[in-house]
Amino acid sequence: MSTAKITPSATALSTTLKHLTCNLNLQNHARVRTLFTGAAYPTRTLRRTGVTVSLSAAAATEPLEVCVKASVTTPNKLGDCPFSQRVLLTLEEKNVPYDVKLVDFANKPDWFLQISPEGKVPVLKLEDKWIPDSDVITQALEEKFPEPPLATPPEKASAGSKIFSKFIGFLKSKDPSDGTEKALLDELSAFNDYLKENGPLINGTEVSAADLSLGPKLYHLEISLGHYKNWSVPDSLTYLKSYMKAIFSLESFIKTRAQPEDVIEGWRPKVEG
């Protein structure tokens, strides 16, 4: 096990990206305004609110302990769990300091199995209690650190939610005619249509919890299907392609993402099993 104290990146402060350009004026308590310049969106404004409150709250917070999977390819690097990245993204976007504990899944230590009997990650310690499951953890963080708000409106929260299961079905498939590719394309197309009407992000111009959940899954989809199937998201899905580029370019995402080689190795058992 290795551990490292993390100070959240400047995602909540300022981010300059190929597809995102943010400007922040803390002295004037201004909102973060981001111009979305992806090809599918001529000019859109993305916003993060409550930054000043978030920073003052985080300053008084001791680092939260969070257990995540360790890399199988590189020592002292994050592993390939998209659910762990979701939690780390939430901590980053809320500017909450955290202390990462990397768990070797090939040799899970006793201390970890005591706090996570099923041997699963992520697990986060909040108010002296270890909390499992990324759904439960992110909800607890939203309640504990409400600024900046990341909650997605209920009517939008399920957008793109079926993509991950369809991706796994296609990745595992060994029969080109079994319909798994079409099932995935149908879900991706539906999400592309959703973004066309409601985007550029799931909650319009607001970075929300739904983006932080779906983004890591799309990252795994892009890498693993490209490697194992020589497959990529069709260029015709312009809104989805722009969405992926924008999310993948966030400073918080870059800081918490797995290495491509870990993603490939992580999915190998499902492909070859």
C-alpha positions as CSV (number, residue, x, y, z in Angstrom):
1,M,0.0,0.0,0.0
2,S,1.2,3.5,-0.8
3,T,-0.3,6.7,0.3
4,A,-0.1,10.3,-0.9
5,K,-1.8,13.4,0.4
6,I,-3.4,15.3,-2.5
7,T,-4.2,18.9,-2.8
8,P,-7.0,19.2,-5.3
9,S,-6.0,20.7,-8.6
10,A,-7.0,24.1,-9.8
11,T,-10.0,22.7,-11.7
12,A,-12.3,24.8,-9.6
13,L,-10.0,27.8,-10.1
14,S,-8.9,27.9,-13.6
15,T,-8.7,25.5,-16.6
16,T,-7.4,26.2,-20.1
17,L,-8.2,23.4,-22.5
18,K,-8.4,22.7,-26.2
19,H,-12.2,22.5,-25.9
20,L,-12.7,24.5,-22.7
21,T,-11.5,28.0,-21.7
22,C,-12.2,29.1,-18.1
23,N,-11.7,32.5,-16.5
24,L,-12.1,33.1,-12.7
25,N,-12.2,36.3,-10.8
26,L,-12.2,35.3,-7.1
27,Q,-11.9,38.9,-5.8
28,N,-15.2,39.8,-7.4
29,H,-16.8,36.4,-6.5
30,A,-17.4,35.9,-10.1
31,R,-18.7,32.6,-11.6
32,V,-16.3,30.4,-13.6
33,R,-17.3,30.9,-17.2
34,T,-16.2,28.4,-19.7
35,L,-16.5,28.8,-23.5
36,F,-17.2,25.4,-25.1
37,T,-15.5,25.6,-28.5
38,G,-16.1,22.0,-29.7
39,A,-17.2,21.7,-33.3
40,A,-20.7,20.7,-32.3
41,Y,-21.2,23.9,-30.2
42,P,-20.3,27.2,-31.8
43,T,-20.3,29.1,-28.5
44,R,-21.7,27.8,-25.2
45,T,-21.0,28.9,-21.6
46,L,-20.3,26.4,-18.9
47,R,-20.5,27.5,-15.3
48,R,-19.3,26.4,-11.9
49,T,-20.8,28.3,-9.0
50,G,-19.9,28.8,-5.3
51,V,-16.2,28.7,-5.7
52,T,-15.3,31.1,-3.0
53,V,-17.4,29.2,-0.4
54,S,-15.9,25.9,-1.5
55,L,-12.4,27.2,-1.0
56,S,-13.0,28.5,2.5
57,A,-14.7,25.2,3.5
58,A,-11.9,23.1,2.1
59,A,-9.3,25.1,3.9
60,A,-10.7,24.0,7.2
61,T,-11.0,20.4,6.2
62,E,-8.5,17.7,7.1
63,P,-7.6,15.4,4.2
64,L,-10.2,12.6,3.7
65,E,-8.8,9.1,3.4
66,V,-9.8,7.3,0.3
67,C,-8.8,3.7,-0.9
68,V,-8.5,3.1,-4.6
69,K,-7.1,0.4,-6.8
70,A,-3.3,0.7,-7.5
71,S,-1.8,0.5,-11.0
72,V,-0.8,-3.0,-12.2
73,T,1.7,-1.5,-14.6
74,T,3.4,1.4,-12.7
75,P,4.3,1.6,-9.0
76,N,2.6,4.4,-7.0
77,K,0.1,5.2,-9.7
78,L,-3.7,5.1,-9.7
79,G,-5.3,2.0,-11.1
80,D,-8.1,1.5,-13.6
81,C,-11.3,1.7,-11.5
82,P,-13.8,4.2,-13.1
83,F,-15.8,4.3,-9.9
84,S,-12.8,5.3,-7.9
85,Q,-12.1,8.1,-10.4
86,R,-15.6,9.3,-10.0
87,V,-15.0,9.8,-6.3
88,L,-11.6,11.5,-6.9
89,L,-13.2,13.8,-9.4
90,T,-15.9,14.7,-6.9
91,L,-13.2,15.6,-4.3
92,E,-11.3,17.6,-6.9
93,E,-14.3,19.5,-8.2
94,K,-15.3,20.3,-4.6
95,N,-11.7,21.3,-3.8
96,V,-11.7,18.9,-0.8
97,P,-8.2,17.7,0.2
98,Y,-7.8,13.9,0.3
99,D,-5.2,11.2,1.1
100,V,-5.1,8.4,-1.4
101,K,-4.3,4.9,-0.3
102,L,-3.4,2.7,-3.2
103,V,-4.5,-0.9,-2.7
104,D,-2.7,-3.8,-4.5
105,F,-5.5,-6.0,-5.8
106,A,-3.2,-8.9,-6.3
107,N,-2.4,-8.9,-2.6
108,K,-5.1,-7.1,-0.7
109,P,-3.8,-6.2,2.8
110,D,-5.6,-7.2,6.0
111,W,-6.2,-3.6,7.1
112,F,-8.1,-3.0,3.8
113,L,-10.2,-6.2,4.1
114,Q,-11.2,-5.1,7.6
115,I,-12.7,-1.8,6.3
116,S,-13.9,-3.4,3.0
117,P,-14.7,-7.0,3.7
118,E,-15.7,-7.6,0.0
119,G,-12.4,-6.2,-1.1
120,K,-14.0,-3.5,-3.2
121,V,-13.0,0.1,-3.9
122,P,-13.6,3.0,-3.6
123,V,-13.9,3.3,0.1
124,L,-13.8,6.7,1.8
125,K,-13.5,7.7,5.4
126,L,-15.9,10.4,6.5
127,E,-16.4,11.4,10.1
128,D,-14.6,8.3,11.4
129,K,-16.7,6.0,9.3
130,W,-15.6,4.1,6.2
131,I,-18.1,4.4,3.4
132,P,-18.2,2.0,0.4
133,D,-19.9,2.4,-3.0
134,S,-19.3,5.4,-5.3
135,D,-23.0,6.3,-5.3
136,V,-23.2,6.5,-1.5
137,I,-19.8,8.2,-1.2
138,T,-20.6,11.0,-3.8
139,Q,-24.0,11.6,-2.2
140,A,-22.3,11.9,1.3
141,L,-19.8,14.3,-0.1
142,E,-22.5,16.4,-1.7
143,E,-24.2,16.7,1.7
144,K,-21.0,17.3,3.6
145,F,-19.6,19.8,1.1
146,P,-22.5,21.4,-0.7
147,E,-20.4,24.1,-2.4
148,P,-19.9,24.1,-5.3
149,P,-23.1,22.1,-5.9
150,L,-22.7,19.1,-8.2
151,A,-26.1,17.4,-7.9
152,T,-27.8,16.6,-11.2
153,P,-31.5,17.3,-11.5
154,P,-33.4,14.0,-11.2
155,E,-34.9,14.4,-14.7
156,K,-31.4,14.6,-16.2
157,A,-29.5,12.2,-13.9
158,S,-30.1,9.1,-16.0
159,A,-28.9,10.5,-19.3
160,G,-26.3,8.1,-20.7
161,S,-26.7,5.7,-17.8
162,K,-27.2,2.6,-20.0
163,I,-24.0,3.2,-22.0
164,F,-21.7,1.4,-19.6
165,S,-23.5,-1.9,-19.6
166,K,-23.9,-1.9,-23.4
167,F,-20.2,-1.2,-23.7
168,I,-19.3,-4.2,-21.5
169,G,-21.6,-6.4,-23.5
170,F,-20.0,-5.4,-26.8
171,L,-16.4,-5.7,-25.3
172,K,-17.0,-9.2,-24.1
173,S,-18.8,-10.3,-27.3
174,K,-17.1,-12.8,-29.6
175,D,-20.0,-12.9,-32.1
176,P,-20.1,-9.9,-34.5
177,S,-23.7,-10.6,-35.4
178,D,-25.1,-10.8,-31.8
179,G,-26.4,-7.3,-31.8
180,T,-24.2,-6.0,-29.0
181,E,-22.5,-3.4,-31.2
182,K,-25.9,-2.1,-32.3
183,A,-27.1,-1.9,-28.7
184,L,-24.1,0.2,-27.8
185,L,-24.5,2.4,-30.8
186,D,-28.2,2.9,-30.0
187,E,-27.3,4.2,-26.5
188,L,-24.5,6.4,-27.8
189,S,-26.8,7.9,-30.4
190,A,-29.5,8.5,-27.9
191,F,-27.0,10.3,-25.6
192,N,-25.7,12.3,-28.6
193,D,-29.3,13.4,-29.3
194,Y,-29.8,14.3,-25.6
195,L,-26.6,16.5,-25.7
196,K,-27.8,18.2,-28.9
197,E,-31.0,19.3,-27.1
198,N,-29.7,19.8,-23.6
199,G,-25.9,20.1,-23.7
200,P,-23.1,20.7,-24.0
201,L,-23.0,18.8,-20.6
202,I,-25.7,16.6,-19.0
203,N,-26.9,19.5,-16.9
204,G,-26.7,22.0,-19.7
205,T,-23.8,24.4,-18.9
206,E,-23.2,23.1,-15.4
207,V,-20.6,20.4,-14.6
208,S,-22.5,18.0,-12.5
209,A,-22.2,14.6,-10.7
210,A,-23.6,12.8,-13.7
211,D,-20.7,14.0,-15.8
212,L,-18.2,12.8,-13.2
213,S,-19.9,9.4,-13.2
214,L,-20.2,9.0,-17.0
215,G,-16.8,10.5,-18.0
216,P,-14.6,7.8,-16.6
217,K,-16.8,5.1,-18.2
218,L,-16.5,6.7,-21.6
219,Y,-12.8,7.0,-21.0
220,H,-12.6,3.2,-20.5
221,L,-14.9,2.6,-23.5
222,E,-12.6,4.7,-25.8
223,I,-9.4,3.0,-24.7
224,S,-10.6,-0.6,-24.4
225,L,-12.7,-0.8,-27.5
226,G,-10.0,0.9,-29.5
227,H,-7.5,-1.7,-28.3
228,Y,-9.5,-4.9,-28.3
229,K,-12.0,-4.2,-31.1
230,N,-10.2,-1.5,-33.2
231,W,-13.5,0.4,-32.7
232,S,-14.2,4.0,-32.0
233,V,-17.1,6.3,-31.5
234,P,-18.5,7.3,-34.9
235,D,-17.5,10.8,-36.1
236,S,-21.2,11.4,-36.9
237,L,-21.9,11.6,-33.2
238,T,-20.5,15.1,-33.0
239,Y,-22.1,16.2,-29.8
240,L,-20.9,13.1,-28.0
241,K,-17.4,13.4,-29.4
242,S,-17.2,17.1,-28.2
243,Y,-18.5,16.1,-24.8
244,M,-15.9,13.4,-24.4
245,K,-13.1,15.7,-25.4
246,A,-14.2,18.3,-23.0
247,I,-14.6,16.0,-20.0
248,F,-11.3,14.2,-20.7
249,S,-9.6,17.6,-20.9
250,L,-10.7,18.8,-17.5
251,E,-7.7,19.3,-15.2
252,S,-9.4,17.2,-12.5
253,F,-9.9,14.4,-15.0
254,I,-6.3,14.4,-16.2
255,K,-5.1,14.3,-12.6
256,T,-7.3,11.4,-11.6
257,R,-7.4,9.2,-14.8
258,A,-5.9,5.8,-15.1
259,Q,-3.0,5.2,-17.5
260,P,-4.2,3.7,-20.8
261,E,-2.2,0.6,-20.2
262,D,-3.9,0.0,-16.9
263,V,-7.3,0.3,-18.5
264,I,-6.3,-2.3,-21.1
265,E,-5.0,-4.7,-18.5
266,G,-8.0,-4.1,-16.3
267,W,-10.4,-5.3,-19.0
268,R,-8.3,-8.1,-20.3
269,P,-9.9,-10.8,-18.1
270,K,-13.4,-9.9,-19.4
271,V,-12.2,-10.0,-23.0
272,E,-10.1,-13.2,-22.8
273,G,-12.1,-14.9,-20.0
